[in-house]
Amino acid sequence: MGKGECLSTSSGAATHIALLRAINVGGTKKIAMADLRDFMGALRFQDVQSLLQTGNLVFRSDAGTNADLERLLETEAKKRLDLDTDFFVRSAEEWEAVIAQNPFPDEAASDPGHLVVMALKDAPAAASVSALRAAIQGPELVSAADKQLYAVYPAGIGRSRLTLKLIESALGTRATGRNWNTVLKLAALAGTPAG
């Protein structure tokens, strides 16, 4: 997309969810959600909504695949906002599948704040998931489905050694995580059943 170009959208636009990696965490990559919504509007995305301060967006677009949208958003965010981060885009239907495929329904019901869904850039190989399991030094549990990793942190997330850095290194792909409460809130914003 060249300078000054805009996305064309139509009434047939589909609903998408975009997760930004590592913004407004620990004082780095700070950006206001209002600025993100304005940015999305300038690109002619429709019905843009944000959730929390950690970079969760719901919007409508008919402008290509998830990968196309990710590349566009990453390029334009760097150019327009001086924001260098990863975007992870899923359609509303894919988000519904993320919820339906959850391998830890008991944890989702009893302790949703310690169940984290990691959106991944690429689907991990089974051997990589096995290597990640072998690297876990605490009570955490993980399971992968498509381009998501589900992780349970029964003793809490803050001091766990199952860090984002370890997950990305073992799986060989970039990731960003949201707890189950946020996953369900995003589903509600996107108008998908929460299961």
Secondary structure, 3 states (H helix, E strand, C coil): CCCCCCCCCCCCCEEEEEEECCCCECCECCCCHHHHHHHHHHCCCEEEEEECCCCEEEEEECCCCHHHHHHHHHHHHHHHHCCCCCEEEEEHHHHHHHHHCCCCHHHHHHCHHHEEEEEECCCCCHHHHHHHHHHCCCCCEEEEECCEEEEECCCCCCCCCCCHHHHHHHHCCCEEEEEHHHHHHHHHHHCCCCC
